[in-house]
Amino acid sequence: MGVLSLLIAGALILCGALAGKRSNGVRVTVIVIEALSLPSGLLGLFQGGGGVSVLPGIVFALVVLRSFSSAEARSWFDR
């Protein structure tokens, strides 16, 4: 599980580094990763394993999903 977390973190860092190139693949990759992390966080919240410590991750995933799915982000990455 730790290796998977490191791979995901590396992918997000790479997406951050490549965001300036405005590749739509970066936007899609970030959306997919955050969309997969959201149910995982919710599951951890409801199972009681993470408790309140899971909430910041859920909120962050929602903020990133909303911003990367917006029309402004779509047009910025499609240039």
N, C-alpha and C positions, 0 to 999 in steps of 0.2 A: 504494500500500500504506500509505503514511503517513496519507493522508486517511481510509482505512478504520479505522486504529488510533485516530485522533482521534475518529471517530464512535462507535466502540465505547466508548472511554473516556468520552465525553460521555453515552452511554446509561447506563453504569454509575454515573456521578456522579448523574445524574438519578434513577436507581433508589434510590441511597443517600439522596437528599434526600426521596424520596416513601415511603420504607420506613415512616416513622412513621404514615402513613395506613392501613397494613396492607392494601393492595390486593394481591390475589392475582396480578394482572398483573405487579407488581414481582418477585415471587418467580419466576414463570415466565420472565420476561425474563432475569433473572440466571442461571437454570439453563440456558437456551438459549445464552446468550453464553458461559458457562463450558464448556458441553458442546462447543461449536464450537472453543473455544480449546485444549482438551485434545488432540485429534488433531493440531492444528497444532503444538503443542509437541512431541509425540511424534515427528512427522515431522521436525521440526528437529533433534531429538536423534539420530535414527537416520541422517539424511543427513549428519550431521557439521557442519552449518553453524553450529549454535549451541553444540554441546558442552555442557559443564557449566553454562554460563550459562542454559540453558533449564530446568534442573531446578527452580529456585524458582518459575517460572511454572506448571510442571506440578503441583508440590505445592500451590501456592495454589489452582489450579483444582479439584483434588481435595478440598481442605478446604472450599471454598465450595460445591461440588456436594453434598458430604455434609451440610453444615449446612443448606443450603436445601432439601434433599430429605427431611430428617428429619420425623418425625411432629410434633414440637414446633413446627418452623417452619411446617408446613402448618396446624396449628391456630392459631398466632399470626396468620398472614396471613389466615385465613378469618374472623376475628372481625368 
